[in-house]
Amino acid sequence: MGPEDSVPTASKGSSTTGATAAPSKATGPSDRQAATIRYIDRADIGETFADSVTGLTFDGQTLRIEFGITRIDEVKANTPITGRRYPASRLVLSPAAAVDLINRMQQIATALTQAGLIKAPSRSPGANAG
């Protein structure tokens, strides 16, 4: 593993991010330069399947998302179907990464709506009234 393998990235395909170099004591916040970040894929990272989002919290510093997987118990005649849900993965994001995720999910929702795969949420009258 080379030093480039451990470079954190804001998002795949991004050439620049909002990340900035730490200012020296002689410079102010307006003198910061944006860092150029290269995305380097790691094909060895495993994928995690989830069929539900079991938790979502924001504590002011991090967005925590817990994904779950459902396992159905053995089905028996004349008995209710039961199952169990297990945690599959927990994802913790900085506020900047959370905003990036929200923006990207909104783009996906728009594309799915335009493709007719999901319905646009209905807006109640006066919902945008201030």
MDTraj code that builds the backbone (N, CA, C; nanometers):
import mdtraj as md
import numpy as np

residues = "MET GLY PRO GLU ASP SER VAL PRO THR ALA SER LYS GLY SER SER THR THR GLY ALA THR ALA ALA PRO SER LYS ALA THR GLY PRO SER ASP ARG GLN ALA ALA THR ILE ARG TYR ILE ASP ARG ALA ASP ILE GLY GLU THR PHE ALA ASP SER VAL THR GLY LEU THR PHE ASP GLY GLN THR LEU ARG ILE GLU PHE GLY ILE THR ARG ILE ASP GLU VAL LYS ALA ASN THR PRO ILE THR GLY ARG ARG TYR PRO ALA SER ARG LEU VAL LEU SER PRO ALA ALA ALA VAL ASP LEU ILE ASN ARG MET GLN GLN ILE ALA THR ALA LEU THR GLN ALA GLY LEU ILE LYS ALA PRO SER ARG SER PRO GLY ALA ASN ALA GLY".split()
xyz = np.array([
    [0.0845, -0.1177, 0.0000],
    [0.0000, 0.0000, 0.0000],
    [0.0882, 0.1229, 0.0000],
    [0.0719, 0.2093, -0.0994],
    [0.1520, 0.3298, -0.1094],
    [0.0887, 0.4446, -0.0347],
    [0.1581, 0.5569, -0.0233],
    [0.1035, 0.6702, 0.0495],
    [-0.0219, 0.7263, -0.0152],
    [-0.0392, 0.7087, -0.1455],
    [-0.1581, 0.7606, -0.2108],
    [-0.2825, 0.6826, -0.1721],
    [-0.2670, 0.5564, -0.1288],
    [-0.3810, 0.4737, -0.0940],
    [-0.4547, 0.5242, 0.0285],
    [-0.3899, 0.6019, 0.1128],
    [-0.4543, 0.6464, 0.2346],
    [-0.5044, 0.7896, 0.2252],
    [-0.5058, 0.8471, 0.1054],
    [-0.5516, 0.9842, 0.0891],
    [-0.7035, 0.9861, 0.0999],
    [-0.7592, 1.0583, 0.1993],
    [-0.9047, 1.0656, 0.2070],
    [-0.9581, 1.1531, 0.0945],
    [-1.0745, 1.1161, 0.0429],
    [-1.1339, 1.1939, -0.0641],
    [-1.2748, 1.2342, -0.0248],
    [-1.3197, 1.3470, -0.0764],
    [-1.4549, 1.3935, -0.0484],
    [-1.5552, 1.3161, -0.1318],
    [-1.5225, 1.2912, -0.2574],
    [-1.6135, 1.2162, -0.3424],
    [-1.5408, 1.1673, -0.4656],
    [-1.5898, 1.0583, -0.5178],
    [-1.5295, 0.9997, -0.6371],
    [-1.5456, 1.0958, -0.7532],
    [-1.4395, 1.1154, -0.8282],
    [-1.4457, 1.1992, -0.9456],
    [-1.4225, 1.3462, -0.9195],
    [-1.4117, 1.3853, -0.7945],
    [-1.3887, 1.5260, -0.7646],
    [-1.2424, 1.5595, -0.7827],
    [-1.2157, 1.6724, -0.8455],
    [-1.0770, 1.7148, -0.8573],
    [-1.0423, 1.8170, -0.7513],
    [-1.1411, 1.8885, -0.7025],
    [-1.1180, 1.9805, -0.5923],
    [-1.2317, 1.9670, -0.4939],
    [-1.2037, 2.0049, -0.3710],
    [-1.3048, 1.9996, -0.2670],
    [-1.3004, 2.1284, -0.1881],
    [-1.3853, 2.1346, -0.0889],
    [-1.3857, 2.2508, -0.0012],
    [-1.2740, 2.2431, 0.1005],
    [-1.1949, 2.1368, 0.0971],
    [-1.0855, 2.1245, 0.1931],
    [-0.9832, 2.2336, 0.1673],
    [-0.9281, 2.2830, 0.2741],
    [-0.8317, 2.3909, 0.2592],
    [-0.7063, 2.3597, 0.3376],
    [-0.5980, 2.4188, 0.2950],
    [-0.4742, 2.4043, 0.3690],
    [-0.4844, 2.4881, 0.4959],
    [-0.4230, 2.4426, 0.6013],
    [-0.4277, 2.5176, 0.7265],
    [-0.3517, 2.6480, 0.7094],
    [-0.4149, 2.7603, 0.7487],
    [-0.3465, 2.8877, 0.7319],
    [-0.2351, 2.9026, 0.8352],
    [-0.1306, 2.9704, 0.7969],
    [-0.0254, 2.9991, 0.8935],
    [-0.0716, 3.1150, 0.9798],
    [0.0003, 3.1436, 1.0864],
    [-0.0391, 3.2512, 1.1758],
    [-0.0351, 3.3867, 1.1053],
    [0.0438, 3.3999, 0.9998],
    [0.0562, 3.5272, 0.9302],
    [-0.0545, 3.5493, 0.8282],
    [-0.1295, 3.4429, 0.7953],
    [-0.2342, 3.4581, 0.6951],
    [-0.3707, 3.4472, 0.7608],
    [-0.4678, 3.5089, 0.6997],
    [-0.6044, 3.5034, 0.7490],
    [-0.6812, 3.3973, 0.6750],
    [-0.8079, 3.3742, 0.7157],
    [-0.8894, 3.2725, 0.6499],
    [-0.9110, 3.2996, 0.5016],
    [-0.9063, 3.4256, 0.4590],
    [-0.9295, 3.4554, 0.3178],
    [-0.8095, 3.4207, 0.2305],
    [-0.6933, 3.3880, 0.2912],
    [-0.5726, 3.3537, 0.2157],
    [-0.5597, 3.2032, 0.1915],
    [-0.6604, 3.1242, 0.2308],
    [-0.6533, 2.9790, 0.2150],
    [-0.6688, 2.9405, 0.0691],
    [-0.6006, 2.8331, 0.0310],
    [-0.6122, 2.7792, -0.1041],
    [-0.6816, 2.6442, -0.0973],
    [-0.7662, 2.6172, -0.1946],
    [-0.8344, 2.4884, -0.2000],
    [-0.7347, 2.3796, -0.2369],
    [-0.7472, 2.2664, -0.1718],
    [-0.6598, 2.1525, -0.2001],
    [-0.7095, 2.0783, -0.3230],
    [-0.6200, 2.0252, -0.4008],
    [-0.6547, 1.9398, -0.5134],
    [-0.6410, 1.7960, -0.4662],
    [-0.7517, 1.7220, -0.4715],
    [-0.7547, 1.5848, -0.4216],
    [-0.7814, 1.4911, -0.5384],
    [-0.6950, 1.3910, -0.5542],
    [-0.7147, 1.2895, -0.6580],
    [-0.7851, 1.1689, -0.5975],
    [-0.8830, 1.1147, -0.6694],
    [-0.9504, 0.9930, -0.6261],
    [-0.8685, 0.8736, -0.6727],
    [-0.8381, 0.7839, -0.5800],
    [-0.7643, 0.6624, -0.6133],
    [-0.8493, 0.5438, -0.5674],
    [-0.8958, 0.4664, -0.6632],
    [-0.9842, 0.3542, -0.6337],
    [-0.9100, 0.2431, -0.5614],
    [-0.9820, 0.1752, -0.4747],
    [-0.9301, 0.0558, -0.4084],
    [-1.0291, -0.0568, -0.4356],
    [-0.9976, -0.1385, -0.5341],
    [-1.0886, -0.2460, -0.5757],
    [-1.1061, -0.3530, -0.4689],
    [-1.0181, -0.3566, -0.3685],
    [-1.0251, -0.4603, -0.2660],
    [-1.1259, -0.4300, -0.1552],
    [-1.1889, -0.3124, -0.1565],
    [-1.2869, -0.2796, -0.0536],
    [-1.4144, -0.3585, -0.0803],
    [-1.4627, -0.4252, 0.0224],
    [-1.5839, -0.5048, 0.0090],
    [-1.7083, -0.4174, 0.0092],
    [-1.8143, -0.4685, -0.0497],
    [-1.9427, -0.4013, -0.0490],
    [-2.0307, -0.4636, 0.0577],
    [-2.1178, -0.3829, 0.1155],
    [-2.2089, -0.4302, 0.2181],
    [-2.3518, -0.4137, 0.1691],
    [-2.4288, -0.5214, 0.1714],
    [-2.5690, -0.5161, 0.1335],
    [-2.6516, -0.4756, 0.2544],
    [-2.7529, -0.3927, 0.2331],
    [-2.8493, -0.3568, 0.3366],
    [-2.9862, -0.3459, 0.2720],
    [-3.0906, -0.3821, 0.3469],
    [-3.2260, -0.3662, 0.2952],
    [-3.3074, -0.2663, 0.3762],
    [-3.2405, -0.1992, 0.4717],
    [-3.3110, -0.0985, 0.5499],
    [-3.2113, -0.0016, 0.6127],
    [-3.2622, 0.1153, 0.6456],
    [-3.1867, 0.2118, 0.7257],
    [-3.2485, 0.2042, 0.8650],
    [-3.1719, 0.1572, 0.9613],
    [-3.2272, 0.1346, 1.0941],
    [-3.2009, 0.2501, 1.1907],
    [-3.1104, 0.3378, 1.1558],
    [-3.0836, 0.4521, 1.2425],
    [-3.0230, 0.5663, 1.1655],
    [-3.0589, 0.6882, 1.2055],
    [-3.0071, 0.8071, 1.1415],
    [-3.0066, 0.9174, 1.2467],
    [-2.8873, 0.9631, 1.2857],
    [-2.8780, 1.0689, 1.3856],
    [-2.7702, 1.1687, 1.3473],
    [-2.7926, 1.2919, 1.3859],
    [-2.6928, 1.3979, 1.3686],
    [-2.6746, 1.4632, 1.5041],
    [-2.5515, 1.4631, 1.5535],
    [-2.5242, 1.5177, 1.6868],
    [-2.4619, 1.6571, 1.6832],
    [-2.4609, 1.7193, 1.5660],
    [-2.4001, 1.8512, 1.5516],
    [-2.2592, 1.8443, 1.4954],
    [-2.1971, 1.7288, 1.5037],
    [-2.0614, 1.7093, 1.4533],
    [-2.0513, 1.5987, 1.3495],
    [-2.1366, 1.4970, 1.3622],
    [-2.1319, 1.3840, 1.2696],
    [-2.2731, 1.3341, 1.2394],
    [-2.2905, 1.2869, 1.1162],
    [-2.4128, 1.2179, 1.0777],
    [-2.3828, 1.0690, 1.0863],
    [-2.4624, 0.9981, 1.1629],
    [-2.4436, 0.8541, 1.1798],
    [-2.5614, 0.7820, 1.1166],
    [-2.5295, 0.6905, 1.0259],
    [-2.6322, 0.6121, 0.9569],
    [-2.6046, 0.4654, 0.9845],
    [-2.7063, 0.3943, 1.0322],
    [-2.6926, 0.2501, 1.0524],
    [-2.7814, 0.1792, 0.9514],
    [-2.7220, 0.0863, 0.8784],
    [-2.7922, 0.0074, 0.7786],
    [-2.8183, -0.1310, 0.8358],
    [-2.9319, -0.1882, 0.8004],
    [-2.9674, -0.3194, 0.8524],
    [-2.9995, -0.4181, 0.7435],
    [-3.0038, -0.5425, 0.7844],
    [-3.0418, -0.6513, 0.6944],
    [-3.1448, -0.7368, 0.7666],
    [-3.2468, -0.7771, 0.6923],
    [-3.3574, -0.8521, 0.7507],
    [-3.3444, -0.9995, 0.7149],
    [-3.3621, -1.0828, 0.8135],
    [-3.3610, -1.2280, 0.7938],
    [-3.4971, -1.2825, 0.8373],
    [-3.5647, -1.3502, 0.7469],
    [-3.6950, -1.4090, 0.7770],
    [-3.6726, -1.5451, 0.8415],
    [-3.7474, -1.5669, 0.9518],
    [-3.7402, -1.6970, 1.0188],
    [-3.8057, -1.8038, 0.9313],
    [-3.7812, -1.9286, 0.9647],
    [-3.8403, -2.0389, 0.8898],
    [-3.9926, -2.0248, 0.8879],
    [-4.0498, -2.0338, 0.7700],
    [-4.1940, -2.0190, 0.7547],
    [-4.2611, -2.1536, 0.7828],
    [-4.3593, -2.1488, 0.8744],
    [-4.4343, -2.2694, 0.9095],
    [-4.5819, -2.2447, 0.8824],
    [-4.6508, -2.3490, 0.8446],
    [-4.7935, -2.3381, 0.8115],
    [-4.8727, -2.2890, 0.9323],
    [-4.9710, -2.2037, 0.9056],
    [-5.0644, -2.1538, 1.0069],
    [-4.9970, -2.0760, 1.1200],
    [-4.8811, -2.0169, 1.0929],
    [-4.8170, -1.9326, 1.1940],
    [-4.7774, -1.8000, 1.1275],
    [-4.7764, -1.6937, 1.2050],
    [-4.7362, -1.5654, 1.1472],
    [-4.5906, -1.5693, 1.1008],
    [-4.5623, -1.4939, 0.9958],
    [-4.4248, -1.4836, 0.9467],
    [-4.3494, -1.3899, 1.0398],
    [-4.2346, -1.4343, 1.0841],
    [-4.1516, -1.3528, 1.1731],
    [-4.0113, -1.3421, 1.1153],
    [-3.9390, -1.2483, 1.1665],
    [-3.8027, -1.2300, 1.1203],
    [-3.7232, -1.1463, 1.2190],
    [-3.5998, -1.1234, 1.1844],
    [-3.5097, -1.0443, 1.2685],
    [-3.4342, -0.9468, 1.1802],
    [-3.4014, -0.8333, 1.2364],
    [-3.3211, -0.7345, 1.1637],
    [-3.1890, -0.7173, 1.2388],
    [-3.0799, -0.7276, 1.1641],
    [-2.9461, -0.7172, 1.2207],
    [-2.8741, -0.5950, 1.1632],
    [-2.7870, -0.5326, 1.2416],
    [-2.7057, -0.4252, 1.1834],
    [-2.6085, -0.4836, 1.0817],
    [-2.5965, -0.4172, 0.9663],
    [-2.5046, -0.4621, 0.8622],
    [-2.3831, -0.3716, 0.8533],
    [-2.4046, -0.2418, 0.8777],
    [-2.2948, -0.1464, 0.8650],
    [-2.3349, -0.0155, 0.9316],
    [-2.2357, 0.0546, 0.9839],
    [-2.2574, 0.1880, 1.0391],
    [-2.1650, 0.2838, 0.9667],
    [-2.2214, 0.3935, 0.9202],
    [-2.1463, 0.4939, 0.8457],
    [-2.1500, 0.6235, 0.9244],
    [-2.0337, 0.6835, 0.9450],
    [-2.0237, 0.8096, 1.0188],
    [-1.9621, 0.9131, 0.9257],
    [-2.0338, 1.0258, 0.9060],
    [-1.9918, 1.1289, 0.8115],
    [-1.9711, 1.2627, 0.8812],
    [-1.8732, 1.3375, 0.8327],
    [-1.8546, 1.4753, 0.8782],
    [-1.9709, 1.5583, 0.8237],
    [-1.9941, 1.6776, 0.8771],
    [-2.1015, 1.7612, 0.8224],
    [-2.0852, 1.7879, 0.6726],
    [-1.9640, 1.8123, 0.6258],
    [-1.9420, 1.8384, 0.4832],
    [-1.9774, 1.7157, 0.3990],
    [-1.9382, 1.5976, 0.4451],
    [-1.9707, 1.4749, 0.3718],
    [-2.1210, 1.4474, 0.3773],
    [-2.1857, 1.4812, 0.4895],
    [-2.3305, 1.4634, 0.5009],
    [-2.4034, 1.5520, 0.4001],
    [-2.3598, 1.6767, 0.3866],
    [-2.4206, 1.7676, 0.2890],
    [-2.3990, 1.7146, 0.1476],
    [-2.2802, 1.6625, 0.1194],
    [-2.2514, 1.6046, -0.0121],
    [-2.3450, 1.4868, -0.0389],
    [-2.3642, 1.4011, 0.0613],
    [-2.4546, 1.2869, 0.0468],
    [-2.5973, 1.3341, 0.0217],
    [-2.6433, 1.4330, 0.0954],
    [-2.7789, 1.4857, 0.0776],
    [-2.7964, 1.5394, -0.0641],
    [-2.6999, 1.6182, -0.1108],
    [-2.7085, 1.6743, -0.2461],
    [-2.7117, 1.5649, -0.3518],
    [-2.6280, 1.4651, -0.3378],
    [-2.6245, 1.3557, -0.4355],
    [-2.7527, 1.2726, -0.4324],
    [-2.8075, 1.2509, -0.3134],
    [-2.9331, 1.1757, -0.3038],
    [-3.0479, 1.2550, -0.3656],
    [-3.0462, 1.3879, -0.3530],
    [-3.1477, 1.4703, -0.4178],
    [-3.1359, 1.4594, -0.5701],
    [-3.0130, 1.4540, -0.6211],
    [-2.9928, 1.4370, -0.7655],
    [-3.0471, 1.3018, -0.8115],
    [-3.0217, 1.1975, -0.7339],
    [-3.0717, 1.0635, -0.7669],
    [-3.2246, 1.0629, -0.7640],
    [-3.2841, 1.1250, -0.6621],
    [-3.4296, 1.1299, -0.6518],
    [-3.4901, 1.2028, -0.7711],
    [-3.4276, 1.3112, -0.8138],
    [-3.4759, 1.3856, -0.9301],
    [-3.4702, 1.2988, -1.0553],
    [-3.3588, 1.2279, -1.0742],
    [-3.3438, 1.1412, -1.1912],
    [-3.4467, 1.0274, -1.1890],
    [-3.4704, 0.9678, -1.0726],
    [-3.5688, 0.8597, -1.0619],
    [-3.7099, 0.9115, -1.0872],
    [-3.7378, 1.0332, -1.0413],
    [-3.8689, 1.0944, -1.0657],
    [-3.8879, 1.1214, -1.2139],
    [-3.7866, 1.1778, -1.2779],
    [-3.7950, 1.2069, -1.4214],
    [-3.8091, 1.0792, -1.5034],
    [-3.7509, 0.9707, -1.4563],
    [-3.7611, 0.8426, -1.5264],
    [-3.8940, 0.7721, -1.4980],
    [-3.9738, 0.8287, -1.4076],
    [-4.1035, 0.7704, -1.3749],
    [-4.0960, 0.6534, -1.2790],
    [-3.9829, 0.6341, -1.2147],
    [-3.9667, 0.5213, -1.1231],
    [-4.0193, 0.5509, -0.9832],
    [-4.0239, 0.6790, -0.9465],
    [-4.0836, 0.7198, -0.8194],
    [-4.1705, 0.8422, -0.8449],
    [-4.2666, 0.8652, -0.7548],
    [-4.3531, 0.9814, -0.7674],
    [-4.2925, 1.0979, -0.6920],
    [-4.3098, 1.2169, -0.7483],
    [-4.2648, 1.3374, -0.6791],
    [-4.3510, 1.3558, -0.5553],
    [-4.2926, 1.3985, -0.4448],
    [-4.3728, 1.4207, -0.3243],
    [-4.4762, 1.5291, -0.3493],
    [-4.5971, 1.5063, -0.3008],
    [-4.7009, 1.6078, -0.3195],
    [-4.6775, 1.7192, -0.2186],
    [-4.6945, 1.8405, -0.2655],
    [-4.6743, 1.9576, -0.1784],
    [-4.8095, 2.0082, -0.1335],
    [-4.8213, 2.0321, -0.0045],
    [-4.9457, 2.0863, 0.0467],
    [-4.9506, 2.2359, 0.0208],
    [-5.0692, 2.2920, 0.0018],
    [-5.0774, 2.4364, -0.0215],
    [-5.0194, 2.5122, 0.0965],
    [-4.9395, 2.6119, 0.0676],
    [-4.8794, 2.6932, 0.1725],
    [-4.7550, 2.6318, 0.2338],
    [-4.7078, 2.5192, 0.1789],
    [-4.5887, 2.4548, 0.2362],
    [-4.4660, 2.5434, 0.2243],
    [-4.4614, 2.6266, 0.1209],
    [-4.3460, 2.7149, 0.1016],
    [-4.3698, 2.8530, 0.1598],
    [-4.4846, 2.8739, 0.2203],
    [-4.5129, 3.0057, 0.2760],
    [-4.4238, 3.0314, 0.3960],
    [-4.3708, 3.1514, 0.4043],
    [-4.2755, 3.1818, 0.5094],
    [-4.3388, 3.2404, 0.6241],
])
top = md.Topology()
chain = top.add_chain()
for i, resn in enumerate(residues, 1):
    res = top.add_residue(resn, chain, resSeq=i)
    for name in ("N", "CA", "C"):
        top.add_atom(name, md.element.get_by_symbol(name[0]), res)
traj = md.Trajectory(xyz[None], top)
